[in-house]
Amino acid sequence: MRLKLLSPGEMSPDQKSTYDESIASKRGRPPPPMMAWLNSPEMARHATRLGAFLRFDTLFPAKLSEIAILVTARHWTSHYEWYAHKRLALQGGMDPKIIDDIRDRRTPKFDDPKGQTIYDVAKSLHEGHGLSKALYDEAVKVLSERGLVEIIGLCGYYTMVSMTLNTFEFELPEGQVSELA
């Protein structure tokens, strides 16, 4: 870990306020990257609020939103992000085969057209830096404009999370080994 994470007793009043807000949220605890973001308390506050919205209040259940998050974690080879969101994807009902395919950079097979479209959008955003007209049209048809905006938000937010976790070398919990090569 490249960064000393502050304990609540070491935080400035602004940092502590942001920390306390994260504990009072639906998460019930601060997300790990927020502990690094606290070096910029106002950024941490806004980023954590955005993350809570994207995690809990989009149009999509976890089974679908976690597709975009796992594609992002895999794209960035973010070991901690993969570890955390694989568990959440499984809890949300995602097929373990889909998770394995994303991990191994194989194209998964989806029964649900929304899942397929979310995967295609996330891959295209990361690898192609945008969407073709055909994929855009399909995404609006299958996900709605709001849904497409929220998938873009998930990919963008979890890119920032992955960059933070990778830059500061957040370690997996003791006894855990990364699945990502």
Disulfide bonds with the S-S distance in Angstrom:
none
